[in-house]
């Protein structure tokens, strides 16, 4: 078996002149051994940017799984001539998954029963500022009680939480919003479509390399908008464009919403979603 790893690098040029750059990629396996390398050259216009794509094949990959969360590393080096002008390190995982209508969730070809929680960000008396060890301890306790999946409630989580789920082997439902109004810091006169794409672009592009994430959520218990109502809520049009914003930046994962209205299943409100 083999896996194809696609690396997309966006190079920004903050100089006043065009710049010729070389982007070097090295992929390391979970044991730190280099398993693939490549490089690509391009000229980035002054004040502009370029996207460079490189593709690699990894033979017999070590898969990320809940009991064996193997993580690979992509090291990126940007050079101008012989000078290194930037470096970046990203971890990622290799796995397959799918949601089925009649038999639930499959990870790496086997059915996995999900036992999960809605996890809010606070740590009791420790407060809301993220504490890595406190969250790690909380995940350890939940794992001991049988939990294997996390739904981030109800907002984009601290990136350190997703890092921990990658490393500890938790499956993640990654949720962007509670509601689409002021609770999401949306100002009253900001069009939902404009607000939605801005927020979802940042959200998806930040988190899309994490193997623990298997589904994106565009909201939580958003009220269904009645025909003719001026109160903005969940309707077919809004759900469609919010879902499509997610797919624009990550077409590889399904999109869902936290829905508390069973009656929506008898209408077209949720038709644009992949998982309901």
C-alpha positions in Angstrom: 0.0 0.0 0.0 1.1 3.6 -0.5 -0.2 7.1 0.3 0.1 10.3 -1.8 0.9 13.4 0.2 0.2 16.7 -1.5 2.1 19.7 0.0 0.8 23.2 -0.9 3.1 26.1 0.1 2.0 29.7 -0.2 5.0 32.0 -0.5 4.6 35.7 0.2 7.0 38.3 -1.0 7.2 41.4 1.2 10.0 43.0 -0.8 9.7 45.7 -3.5 11.3 43.5 -6.1 10.5 40.1 -7.7 12.2 37.2 -5.9 13.2 33.8 -7.2 12.8 31.2 -4.5 13.3 27.5 -4.0 10.9 25.6 -1.7 12.4 22.4 -0.3 10.2 19.8 1.3 11.3 16.9 3.5 8.8 14.3 4.8 9.8 12.4 8.0 8.1 9.3 9.3 6.9 8.8 12.9 10.4 7.6 13.8 12.1 10.7 12.4 13.4 9.0 9.2 13.3 11.0 6.0 11.0 9.1 3.6 10.6 11.7 0.8 12.2 15.0 -0.4 11.6 17.4 -3.2 12.1 21.0 -4.3 10.5 23.5 -6.6 11.5 26.9 -7.9 9.4 29.9 -8.8 9.5 33.7 -9.0 7.3 35.5 -6.5 6.2 39.0 -7.7 7.0 42.0 -5.5 4.3 42.4 -2.9 2.6 39.3 -4.1 2.4 35.6 -3.5 2.7 32.2 -5.2 1.3 28.8 -4.4 3.6 25.9 -5.1 2.3 22.3 -5.1 4.5 19.2 -4.6 3.4 15.6 -4.5 5.1 12.7 -2.8 4.4 8.9 -2.5 5.0 7.1 0.8 5.2 3.4 0.5 3.7 1.2 3.3 2.7 4.2 5.5 2.2 4.0 9.2 -1.4 5.0 9.7 -2.8 7.3 12.3 -5.4 5.5 14.5 -6.9 6.0 17.9 -4.7 3.2 19.4 -1.6 4.1 17.5 -1.7 7.8 16.5 1.3 7.8 14.2 2.3 11.3 13.0 4.5 12.3 10.1 6.4 15.6 9.8 6.7 18.0 6.8 9.7 20.3 7.0 9.6 23.2 4.6 12.7 25.4 3.8 12.5 28.5 1.6 15.7 29.7 0.0 16.7 32.8 -2.0 19.9 31.7 -3.6 21.9 30.0 -0.9 20.2 31.9 1.9 17.5 30.3 4.0 14.8 32.9 4.4 12.1 30.9 6.1 11.4 27.5 7.6 8.2 25.8 8.8 7.3 22.4 10.4 3.9 20.8 10.2 2.8 17.4 11.5 0.2 15.3 9.7 -1.2 11.8 9.6 -2.2 9.2 7.1 -5.5 7.5 7.5 -8.8 6.7 5.8 -12.2 7.2 7.1 -15.8 7.3 6.0 -19.3 7.8 7.4 -21.9 5.3 6.3 -25.7 5.6 6.4 -26.4 2.1 7.8 -23.2 1.2 9.7 -21.8 4.3 11.3 -18.1 5.4 11.2 -15.2 3.6 9.7 -11.5 4.4 10.4 -8.8 2.7 8.4 -11.3 0.2 7.0 -12.8 -1.0 10.3 -16.0 0.1 12.0 -15.3 2.3 15.0 -18.0 3.0 17.5 -17.7 6.7 18.6 -18.0 7.5 22.3 -17.7 11.2 22.6 -18.4 14.4 24.5 -19.1 18.0 23.8 -16.0 19.6 25.3 -16.2 23.2 26.4 -12.9 25.1 26.6 -12.8 26.1 30.3 -10.9 24.3 33.0 -13.0 25.1 36.0 -11.0 27.1 38.6 -8.0 27.3 36.2 -10.0 29.5 33.9 -10.4 29.9 30.2 -6.7 30.6 29.3 -5.5 27.3 27.7 -3.4 25.1 29.9 -1.8 22.3 27.9 -1.2 19.9 30.9 -4.7 20.5 32.3 -6.3 19.6 29.0 -4.0 16.6 28.5 -5.0 15.4 32.0 -8.7 15.9 31.1 -8.3 13.9 27.9 -6.5 11.2 29.9 -9.4 10.9 32.3 -11.9 10.8 29.5 -9.9 8.2 27.7 -9.9 6.0 30.8 -13.7 6.2 31.0 -14.0 5.0 27.3 -14.1 8.3 25.4 -12.5 8.3 21.9 -14.0 11.3 20.2 -14.4 15.1 20.9 -16.8 17.6 19.6 -15.5 21.1 20.1 -18.3 23.1 21.8 -19.2 25.4 20.3 -16.4 27.3 18.7 -13.0 27.0 17.0 -10.9 25.4 19.7 -7.5 26.3 20.9 -5.0 24.8 18.4 -3.3 23.0 21.3 -6.4 20.9 21.8 -6.3 19.6 18.3 -2.5 18.9 18.7 -3.3 16.8 21.8 -6.0 14.9 20.0 -3.6 14.2 17.1 -1.0 12.9 19.5 -3.3 11.0 21.9 -5.6 9.4 19.3 -9.0 11.2 19.6 -11.4 11.6 16.7 -12.6 15.2 16.4 -15.8 17.0 15.3 -14.4 20.5 14.7 -17.0 23.2 15.2 -16.7 26.8 14.0 -19.6 28.5 15.5 -22.3 28.4 18.2 -24.6 30.7 16.4 -24.2 33.0 13.4 -25.0 36.2 15.2 -23.3 38.4 17.8 -22.3 35.3 19.9 -19.8 34.7 17.1 -18.6 38.4 17.2 -20.5 39.2 14.1 -21.4 42.9 13.9 -25.1 43.5 13.2 -24.7 45.0 9.7 -22.1 42.5 8.4 -23.6 40.2 5.7 -23.7 36.6 6.8 -22.1 35.4 3.5 -19.1 37.8 3.9 -18.7 36.9 7.6 -19.1 33.2 7.0 -16.4 32.9 4.4 -13.9 35.0 6.3 -14.3 33.0 9.5 -14.6 29.6 7.8 -11.5 30.2 5.7 -9.4 31.0 8.7 -10.9 28.1 10.6 -10.4 25.4 8.0 -7.0 26.5 6.8 -5.7 26.6 10.4 -6.9 23.1 11.2 -7.0 21.1 7.9 -3.7 19.3 8.4 -4.8 17.6 11.6 -5.5 13.8 11.1 -7.8 13.7 14.2 -10.4 15.9 12.5 -12.9 13.9 10.5 -15.8 16.3 10.1 -16.3 20.1 10.0 -19.3 21.7 11.8 -20.7 25.0 10.6 -22.8 25.7 13.8 -24.7 24.5 16.8 -28.5 24.5 17.3 -29.1 27.5 15.0 -32.8 28.3 14.8 -34.6 27.4 11.6 -35.6 30.4 9.7 -39.3 30.4 8.9 -40.4 31.5 5.4 -41.0 35.2 5.3 -39.2 35.8 8.6 -36.7 38.6 8.9 -34.9 36.9 11.7 -31.8 35.3 10.1 -31.3 31.7 10.9 -30.8 28.2 9.4 -32.4 27.8 6.0 -31.4 26.0 2.8 -29.6 28.9 1.3 -27.5 29.8 4.3 -26.6 26.2 5.1 -25.6 25.7 1.4 -23.2 28.6 1.2 -21.7 28.0 4.6 -21.1 24.4 3.7 -19.6 25.3 0.3 -17.2 27.7 2.0 -15.8 24.8 4.0 -15.5 22.6 0.9 -13.7 25.5 -0.9 -10.8 25.2 1.5 -11.0 21.5 2.3 -12.9 19.2 -0.1 -11.6 16.0 1.6 -13.8 16.0 4.7 -17.6 16.0 5.2 -19.6 19.0 6.6 -22.3 18.8 9.3 -24.1 21.0 11.8 -25.3 20.5 15.4 -29.0 20.3 14.8 -31.7 20.2 17.5 -34.8 20.3 15.3 -35.8 16.8 14.0 -38.3 18.5 11.7 -35.6 19.8 9.5 -35.1 16.3 8.3 -38.4 16.6 6.4 -37.4 19.7 4.5 -34.6 20.9 2.3 -32.8 22.9 5.1 -30.1 20.2 5.6 -29.7 18.9 2.1 -26.4 20.6 1.5 -24.7 18.7 4.4 -22.8 15.5 4.1 -23.5 14.1 7.6 -26.8 14.8 9.5 
